[in-house]
Amino acid sequence: MFNEVTNLGKDVLVIHHYLTARAELDAAGSPFATTVVEVNGVPTKTFSAAPPNMRVLWEMTAGHGDKDYLVYEDERYSYAEVHAQVRKLAAHLVARGVTRGERVAIAMRNYPEWVVGYWATVSIGAAVVGMNAWWTTPEMEYALKDSTPVALIADDERLERFSHVAGLHAIHLIAVRAGSRSPAGAVTWDAIMSSDDPGALPAVDIDSYDDATVFYTSGTTGFPKGAQLHHRGSVDNILNIAAMTTASSLAEQKAISAGDVPAPTEAAPSLTPSFMAPTPLFHVTACNCILHPATLVGGKVVLMYKWEPGRALELIEREKVTNFSGVPTMSREMLMHPDWSKRDTSSVQGMGGGGAALQPDLVHKIAGALKTGQPSTGYGMTETHGIITANSARWFVTKPESCGPPVPTLEAKLIDEDGNDLPRNKDVTGVLCVRGSIVIKGYLNRPEATAETIKDGWLNTGDIARIDEDGFIYIVDRAKDMVLRGGENVYCSEVETAIYHHDSIAEAAVFGIPDDRLGEEVAAAIVLRPGQSLTQAELADFLSVRIAKHKIPSKVWFRKEPLPRNANGKFLKRELRKELTGF
């Protein structure tokens, strides 16, 4: 649909229409108008008409009634059915003493119960602790002890890991799809759902800046940090997504009316919004950027047991999926799958996602492959409740290397290594910082980390970027010592910490190497202690009980000479990577 690349003059006109649309939507009287309020002394952009909390948004969706809400493989649940389940679980949690400000952990696959657990928890003023389903027992234990939830809702696999955690048996356990494997003392999901529907959610006052979610991000110290996402940021992220989508549509209409671009030869079919959520719900990508907006508009959310491109294509055809948002690898795998040409994908109107940059070639491949759809991307962080920027459709094809302009409730700037503000110039690069309502409250139990990352309301993203004359942002590099593997953040220091537990290790440096499928893979260069021996398979086996599988290095170089260092004694990872891989 948008696979033609126009000349420079046309590109300028096309972008002009987008910037005009954004200005109109931000103007007074628009449903997306913003205002600046003071939060803890910090001027903060927020939406003027934003609902106060996530409970209000959830209650607004009751009117969707018998429309399909959740589809998990061959299971199907309507909005009415899920609302009834949310009321039952909320009543159960309150009866067990869960109150506003406490936390409920959810640890499971992308089951429908995850969604029910989420809405029930935030609706009673408690915060959801999103547990990474890939975590090993030690990782799970750390997060539970750090977040101190009063209840844990978990499936059979996670309950088995929890059984090896010491000192946390006072947590109220709710067993999901565990059958006979439900641990002693746990309440089964079926038992809760067999109770009478109370007919209404328990009464509670929820402040806009109460915690809604605690999502863990891998930490540079070797331990993950619990990011505190509040209700205001969660609400505004939904409205940011809606505003960016509306701006793109409005700009397209303007460009067509002005005769600057041709009208589409084939109109997109009129379908009920149907969103596929192929990434884990314990991340902001699936929870805040798919589940939240899909729920607000009365859309259908399609869940999978695990990612498999052929099965995804089958579900897209069966459920008439209109929006596919995953990591770029997933879009590429579907386009390359032999079933792409055999399945009906004509319903797809948006395809792309975030978690990693959409390579320019993939942008054009998506644009050419969708009959009436468009490519899209979002750049964001857990620390911003979701998206920082968004780019889609014609604007994405025009600027395929850009992740887009900032969302309405964010200001953006670049700083140098000393923290000084840099001038806005398309040729100037610096560390990207953002400020606004969607910046998190901070890191749970980590005041030092919070103060280091957020200064005067400005969140240091740790990413090196440039900003062009139209306000579009281009991510150039990452300042953080991190590997982005298939959309999963893997912090090198965390992997190094686990490696150093092995008695044979003298030196270890972990870094990312290019991978066609995942974007990056985790690699390590290791020097052994004198007289010691170790193979990559033995190392992987050693790490398997300490860190999640996706963090274990897929490529290991064992070196006899010491690893290169700088004057301060730090390993020169870029030089090391170039020496070993040529990149």
Phi, psi and omega in degrees: 000317181239034186275002174273143176252116185281170178286170186301317180300315178297320179302318180297317179295318181298314179294324178303318180297322179294313181297324177295317179298317179298318180296320179295319182290334181272353184285156178304138180096342177283147176297344179253017178298142180250161175220167178247122177240162179262124177238113183053040177083002182252126175294124190229123177284133177212168178282135184297324187250026183290136172302154188287333183200173184289332177299317180300317178298317180297317180295330178295336185274357180299332180293349179285345170050242187274005176296146176300134176246302182242132173237117177241108184051251182255011177263151184217133182227134178274168175300317181299317180295318181290322176301318178296318179295320178298317179298318180295315181292320179299316179297320179297314182296317179295320178297331178274007174094008179286125184236171179306135178092346177274179186232146176234122180271141176237122182226102180190173171294180178284063176274158175303329180299332177299315182295316179298316179299322180296305185294324178296318183292309182292335182284344176255011176084005175270167181252138176279127171263109181279107182272128177297119184292345180272351184300144171281174179303313179299322179293320178296317180299316180301311184294322180293319179289330179285320186266343178046057178290153177271346179215153177228121175256115189216154176271182188297319181296315181288326177296325178295318178294321180297330182298341180263002178274131183265144170080012182234024186282358176281349179294135176288121184260133173240117186267127181247126176051040182259341179057228181289350181272007177298129182290156178301136179091347180279148173264132182278152178301317181299324180295319179293318183286344178275356179284167180289145176287119181292345176086344179203156176286149176301144181288137179197146174263127182239125178279149182301333182253018168292150175296134173257323185213148167240110177251133183271134175245142180300137185258152180286350178266001182100351178238141179290154179248138179273105179283129182266103180266128184258172183296317181300313180295322180293318178295312183293331176296320177299314181291328174298316179297316179296319181294318180295320179294316180296319180298319180296316180293317180295319179295323178298317178298319179295317182295321179291315181298326180280353181076016181277340175220152180284151175290150180298142180282340180226123182283146177293140180295149178274105185229155171294133180305131181223116187250127173269133179246086184274348181259163187294142179289347178279007173248156178295332182303306182281320184286299187280330187257351175239300183301310183301302182295325178298318181295317183299321183270004180076029181276172178261137178248120183259119182252154180233152176295317174202162182288127173207115189302322179296318178293322178300316179297323178297316180289324177300316179293313184293318186262004181050055181297130180261334183228121176245121181225108177218196173283155184306326178307321183293316177298317180296318181295323178291317180297328182272350184289141180299340180276353181304316182283345182266338183264152177275106179250018185294343180285339187290117181253346177213131183217132180159235178136208182213206181085342177191160181291138172279113182298144183309322180295326180289325176305311182288326178297316179295315180302322181279337186273333183270131183293313181229017183253187186211153176281154178209156175212157174221135175251130181195189183210158170304322184291353175240025177061004183150241189270142171263319178224167173211145178217135183204169172055222184297327183290328178288319179293325178292321180233069187291344179269356182261145175272001173106178178278162178296153177290163187303326185265022178233140164262151180227145175208166176246143176233159177269186185297338180265003179088007180278141178294141178255150179292152178282112181204134185298342181261359181264130176246149179192182179282129182281129175235144180226153180218138179162187187293339184267006173284135184298163176294322180157194178256132181303126177061019182230068181298326180293316179295322178297313181295329180287325185270326183240114181236120183054035179086348181274121177272122175278112183287339184078007180252138177274130186215170168226157182233125185275183186295340179266001181087006178281138184259141178236119178277121184265318184198172176249129178282335181285149178278085191215149173248131178258095186258105178056035179091351178264128175283124175239113181274127188300323182295327178295317179292318178299320178301317179293319180298319184292350174290341180282129185295342184275350188273128173261313179221146178211133175229126182249138182204171180264147174233149183299144177217128185298326185271318187258355184089304175217152171237159180276131179228161180215143170248129189229140172244126182272157174293151180305134178082359181263155176226149182197139176252165179297321180295321179293321178295316180299319178296320179296319183283338188299336180261002183247325179224159181297155186303322185289347180269346183288129182304132178272343178226128181229130174252125175262122184246148177268329180272154180300153178288144181295142182227161173266187184295335180272001179089003179278144178295138177271084188292323180295317177296319180296314180298317180296320179297320186275329186240342185086358180255000000 
